[in-house]
């Protein structure tokens, strides 16, 4: 059996006619940037998350830059960022001329360890960027309490967490601003690049709306200096089609994760640590991440069995050359350092069959029992 890590082709074939119709409509009308399809997507995306406003932008990284710029992050400021995340989270900070301050991750959830945040706050700290990693919300109540205590902004990085829920509320509206990515492999993915920012604050919404388009909402009238972070109509068209299916796709992901958990539990594999999910969160499983022993050998074995896997993320941010100027030592963040050698992402996508999940779990069992 062949089990790809993700299967975008199968998903596409199921919605191919709708996708091509949307793309052809854009081409026929020759309106390519920030048109009616982008506006529709912004409205529907905000609605499905229970948030007042959304602004479509060009990428998830740009969404982070737009959001942090909107809350006034600039030269000399510091922003709290989890050390266990994709580099784009920290890049949003440095694009503003500010400095990311890394915090280790919780050993069970892999999200930022809220018990360590206050120790990293200084008079220069202006914001916290919690990441809802792998599709599981961070501990937003505790984060918002800290932010309120120190008068900090909260910008949620929701790039892996479309429709994820924390205490019954969707992510993206739990802080001041939420940022999303629509990279093709995301739970809601474009056929190219795309991103969005969300907020319930009218002033922040209007500022981000201007910043994404050269400081303008009316052609050739520029109220501020901005950037070119506009969303393309073709990508909005693709996302409008996919938005109709995202809720059912999300439930399928959850069912795949539940089957993984059940099967691993029945196999009683001490060498495999499955995801920990607190009762007050409802993850969306952008990734199904386990911790394992003998990872490199296991990956090789699974590859021989035609099972693809991924590593998210093999090198914590404090060990990346791009942030070597911060002067961190490897053991400054012991949890992230240790788990970076153990984490393994298993195949996860809505179109996975029960047989694929069983085959993956049984193959892992065979590896440890041989």
Buried (B, 14 or more C-beta within 10 A) or exposed (E): EEBBBBBBEEBEEEBEEBBEEBBEBBEEEEBEBBBBBBEBBBEBBBEBBBBBBBBBBBBBBBBBBBBBBBBEBEEEBBBBBBBBBBBBBBBBBBBBEBBBBBBBBBBEBBBBBBEBBEEBBEEEBBBBBBBBBBBBBBBBEBBBEBBEEBEBBBBBBBBBBBBBBBEEBBBBBBBBBBBBBBBEBBBBBBBBBBBBBBBBBEEBBBBBBBBBBBBBEEEEEBEEEBBEBBBBBBBBBBBBBBBEBBEEBBEBBBBBBEBBBEBBEEBEBEBBBBBEBEEEBBBBBBBBBBBBBEBEEBBEBBEEBEBBBBBBBEEBBBBBEEBEEBEBEEEBBEBBBEBBEBBBBBBBBBBBEEEBBBBBBEBBBEBBEE
